[in-house]
């Protein structure tokens, strides 16, 4: 059973992940995007801000005393997205397709439910 504090942190992480990765849909497609994809349009600075915002979810995991391995995996997702974001056009597509924040929130939720 998940504690009330853990549930609240997970909900905050889920809201942030949705805002960053899936706030809006592309009409007539299953694709969703969020602020992360818009930030990715700004070379370097946008990807840096996106990575920093993604660290908030890792911080929530840290506050919940998640294992180091989980936090490293979450950081790897952020790092991969940052590297992909540095490639013109491919990085913009990756921001929509990879959805690192939702992935990280899913990892955190799976760990909490174990």
C-alpha positions as CSV (number, residue, x, y, z in Angstrom):
1,X,0.0,0.0,0.0
2,X,1.3,3.5,-0.9
3,X,1.5,6.0,1.9
4,X,-0.5,9.3,1.6
5,X,2.8,11.3,1.2
6,X,4.0,9.0,-1.6
7,X,0.6,9.2,-3.3
8,X,0.7,13.0,-3.2
9,X,4.3,13.1,-4.6
10,X,3.3,10.6,-7.3
11,X,0.3,12.8,-8.3
12,X,2.5,15.9,-8.4
13,X,4.9,14.0,-10.6
14,X,2.1,12.8,-12.9
15,X,0.7,16.3,-13.3
16,X,4.1,17.7,-14.2
17,X,4.8,14.8,-16.6
18,X,1.5,15.4,-18.3
19,X,2.2,19.1,-18.6
20,X,5.6,18.5,-20.0
21,X,4.9,15.5,-22.3
22,X,1.3,15.2,-23.1
23,X,-0.8,18.3,-22.4
24,X,-2.1,18.7,-26.0
25,X,-3.0,16.3,-28.7
26,X,-2.2,16.6,-32.4
27,X,-5.6,16.4,-34.2
28,X,-6.4,13.2,-35.9
29,X,-3.3,11.4,-34.5
30,X,-2.6,9.5,-31.3
31,X,0.4,11.9,-30.7
32,X,0.5,14.2,-27.7
33,X,3.0,16.8,-26.8
34,X,3.6,19.3,-24.0
35,X,5.9,22.1,-22.9
36,X,8.9,19.8,-23.3
37,X,8.4,19.7,-27.1
38,X,8.0,23.4,-27.3
39,X,11.2,24.0,-25.2
40,X,13.0,21.6,-27.5
41,X,12.5,24.1,-30.4
42,X,15.0,26.4,-28.6
43,X,18.5,25.2,-29.4
44,X,20.5,24.1,-26.3
45,X,18.8,26.4,-23.8
46,X,15.4,24.7,-24.3
47,X,16.8,21.2,-23.9
48,X,18.7,22.3,-20.8
49,X,15.5,23.8,-19.2
50,X,13.6,20.7,-20.2
51,X,16.2,18.5,-18.5
52,X,16.1,20.7,-15.4
53,X,12.3,20.4,-15.2
54,X,12.6,16.6,-15.6
55,X,14.9,16.5,-12.5
56,X,11.9,17.6,-10.4
57,X,10.5,14.1,-10.9
58,X,13.8,12.5,-9.9
59,X,13.8,14.7,-6.8
60,X,10.4,13.4,-5.9
61,X,11.9,9.9,-6.2
62,X,14.8,10.9,-4.0
63,X,12.4,12.3,-1.4
64,X,10.6,9.0,-1.4
65,X,13.9,7.2,-0.8
66,X,13.8,5.4,-4.1
67,X,16.8,3.1,-4.7
68,X,19.8,4.5,-6.4
69,X,19.3,2.2,-9.4
70,X,15.9,3.7,-10.1
71,X,17.1,7.2,-9.8
72,X,20.1,6.4,-12.1
73,X,17.6,5.0,-14.7
74,X,15.5,8.1,-14.5
75,X,18.6,10.3,-14.9
76,X,19.6,8.1,-17.9
77,X,16.2,8.8,-19.5
78,X,16.8,12.6,-19.0
79,X,20.4,12.3,-20.4
80,X,19.3,10.4,-23.5
81,X,16.5,12.9,-24.2
82,X,19.0,15.7,-23.8
83,X,21.5,14.1,-26.2
84,X,18.7,13.4,-28.8
85,X,17.5,17.0,-28.3
86,X,20.8,18.3,-29.5
87,X,20.3,16.8,-33.0
88,X,18.3,19.2,-35.2
89,X,14.8,17.9,-36.3
90,X,15.4,14.4,-34.9
91,X,15.6,16.0,-31.4
92,X,12.2,17.7,-32.0
93,X,10.6,14.5,-33.0
94,X,12.2,12.7,-30.1
95,X,10.8,15.2,-27.6
96,X,7.3,14.1,-28.7
97,X,8.0,10.4,-29.1
98,X,10.3,9.6,-26.2
99,X,8.3,11.3,-23.4
100,X,11.0,11.0,-20.7
101,X,8.9,12.6,-17.9
102,X,6.0,10.1,-18.4
103,X,8.5,7.3,-18.5
104,X,10.1,8.4,-15.3
105,X,6.8,8.8,-13.5
106,X,5.7,5.3,-14.7
107,X,9.0,4.0,-13.2
108,X,8.4,5.7,-9.9
109,X,4.8,4.5,-9.8
110,X,5.9,0.9,-10.5
111,X,8.5,1.0,-7.8
112,X,6.0,2.4,-5.3
113,X,3.5,-0.3,-6.0
114,X,6.0,-3.1,-5.5
